[in-house]
Amino acid sequence: MKNVRPEVVGLGALNVDHLYNVERILVDGEAAVKTASAYPGGSAANTIYGLAKLGVSTGYIGAVGDDADGNLLLRSFREVAVDSSRIKTKPGVNSGAALCLSDDLNRRSLYIAPGANNLLSETDIDTTYVNQCRILHITSFVDDKQFDLTLKLLDKLDESVKVSFSPGNLYAAKGLATLEPIIARSHVLFVNYDELHNLTGKDVAAGSQQFLDMGCRMVAVTLGKGRKVKNKTNAVAYICSTSTEAVIAPVKADRMTIVGSAGAGDAFAAGFLFGLLKKKDIRECGQLGDLVARFCLTRPGAREGLPSLKELSQKYLQVYGKAL
């Protein structure tokens, strides 16, 4: 493959998502599966895929097994021209897999079998390649070895590379002190409300300020279907930086039909980072994040509904009356 200099590089687990819609989520017992499907996934991978579909040059660092799932994950990236030359294939092991159970009440249970992700090592990471990008987008791994690997990479990272960090539930469970080195180096931190509250014990604004006080330049908090923030009764996101803040209101009179439930946070990150690359202000970045997330939820799986640049441009013009 020819040498490329991607604008955004992703680092995180590569998993095939096995999605089961069930009658009800159980603690113990038996229930019927209503639908079952499998899609390529992984948090950072979904965000990188979304950026690539919007025309951003992207690359990825990760590991897959030499199996059908590994081929699926690599093929999905090739479809949108993600540079997969730094993804390592580990022989004799299964690719990562995520088992997601969801019911009609939007309750979910997620179980991860890391597989080849646990074999990603320091020698697999081309630091020179990473240091050529504008943004490094980091998400979680199951094993502590890959967390330590991430910390080592940050020590070798050029100051010119902005870090985007989405800890997810797995890393949020490690606690604020453990995550502090990554948060302090982050240009933008992506968390949902539960992750913010679990990490800080505070409300949205106060918790976000705590992240900024740790050295993070910008915080983007997604709020699901809506939550009261700064006297706004139904905010879908709250964005703040060291100098300003924005409360993102839901899109009015939106005719997009919500079908799926997977990958909305990853899609939000893709839209937000796209806005940053286009030098949009934080409110516009939040609006773009919300629109991409809404596109994502119109199809099952984390990637099927992600928009092209044309689709996002048309929707942005329709909703906000502005061209991208």
Order of alpha helices (4+ residues) and beta strands (2+ residues): beta-beta-beta-alpha-beta-alpha-beta-beta-beta-alpha-beta-alpha-beta-alpha-alpha-beta-alpha-alpha-beta-beta-beta-alpha-alpha-alpha
